[in-house]
Amino acid sequence: SPYYRRLYKDLPANANDPRFLPPVTKPQLVENFDAWVTDSEVTKQDVESFVSDASLVGTPYLGRYLVATTSGTTGTPAVFLHDETAMAVYNAIGYTRAMPALLSRNDLWRLMRGGARSAAVYATGGHFFAAAVLERRLKQRPWRARIQRVFSVLSPIAEIVRDLNAFRPSLLASYPSMLESLAEEQEAGRLQIRPVLISAGGETLALKVREQIADAFGCPVRDVYGSSEAVGITYECEYRWLHVSADWYIFEPVDRDYRLVRPGEPSHTVLITNLANRVQPLIRYDQGDTVTLRPDACACGSPLPAIRVVGRTNDTLSFQTDRAGEVRLLPLALGTVIEETPDVRRFQAIKTAPKLIEVRLETTLGADPEKVWNALDQRLREYLSAQGAASVAVKRSAEAPHTDPKSGKYRQVWAEL
């Protein structure tokens, strides 16, 4: 990687401790994309052209790399590539650590009796990691379509409920905000499925929400922490601690000055080194999440480090409408509609009045801001109409997107009311 070569040029040759190495941030890596990657055939322009085509989701880029786009939750969206060796490592971690922790023998038997059908309700229409992996598997083995389905989080909740009832999944995976809505549908009797296990990821899973989901479906709910950059970095044990696969990831909870914090003390952020990915190295990468490292051994017996995580803190936006009653807009769904608008670089969507969403917008360099806003405004109105919230107005903010001045975190969707 020419970028890291330049970054490390003044370091001593015998620097064998990660703390010798300067941390890197997403904006730094995105800005130096062509020098960051280790394959000279990979260029930022070519990759961006590839991900602009939604029909290529799950198709190997250059015939050898899985491509995944990240959201702008840290203020900067990015594209990440994973080679076949890295994908093999992620799969191995999943099968040897995550799955045994998730499913007991009895659960596994129930899963097989139920046809082993798995359903995921995720953001679709783009090269998001979870959706890209599932599409990759379906393209490699088309027969999987009988037992694996991806439903769009952008669809109206009634449509999702109908499709899940028809598919009857034994495994269900989605974001906590969507699972909370599905739990309400299950409690109301409109959704009638009996999953063996539910997996929640992509957002912070609050204890109250976890318990509501578990009670509604009558099955365990497991938390998942990872990202497009650090895939399969943790698995959750029976005591609800997330264990870090420390043999494949160097995991450093640090303060604002990138100094290690003591176990038991919440970090400002966490630095992650991915030892599996050789095409796009992540070495002491600022992930942006607040984590707390368990100071003692976990009761489950695992020797791997155990953590708690505070990740995304976006809000579900609720609106009262004349026809549909209360309509809830999930933050990841709303964010996907905005993010996938061409030439949107960063955004923030805020409920500032009972029927108003204000959007802070930053466009890519060289784009026409008015043209981008017009396209975004149309996409948002179509989405709101499909959700039964056509009466909700959309307004462009005079402010640019920015981080919280106190926490330094970058929120995308929240309510000020």
PECORNOR-V247692 format. One line per field, one symbol per residue. ss: DSSP state (2 for helix, 1 for strand, 0 for the rest). burial: I if it has 24 or more other C-alpha atoms within 12 Angstrom, else O. A space follows every 50 residues. Layout:
BEGIN
ss->???
burial->???
END
This chain:
BEGIN
ss->02222220000000000222000102222220222200000002222222 20022200001000111110000000001111022222222222222222 22002222222220000111110000012222222222220222220111 11000022222222222000111102222222222222000000001111 10000022222222222001111100000000011100000111000011 11110000010000000011111100000001111100011110000000 00000111110000001111100011111022222222200001111111 11100111111110000022222222222222222200000011110000 00000000000011100
burial->IOIIOOOOOOOOOOOOOIOOIIIIIIOOIIOOIIIIIIOOOIIIOOIIOI IOOOOIIIIIIOOOIIIIIIIIIIIIIIIIIIIOOIIOIIOOIIOOIIIO IIIOOOIOOOIOOOOIIIIIIIIIIIIIIIIIIIIIIOOOOOOOOOIIII IIIIIIIIOIIOIIOOIIIIIIIIIIIIIIIIIIIIOOOOIIIIIIIIII IIIIIIOOIIOIIIOIIOIIIIIIIIIIIIIIIIIIIOOIIIIIIIOIII IIIIIOOIOIIOOOOIIIIIIIIIIIIIIIIIIIIIIIIIIIIIOOOOOO OOOIIIIIIIIIIIIIIIIOOOOOOOIIIIIIIIIIIIIIIIIIIIIIII IIOOIIIIIIIIIOOOOOOOOIIOOIIOIIIIIIIOIIIIIIIIIIOOOO IIOOOOOOIIIIIIIOO
END
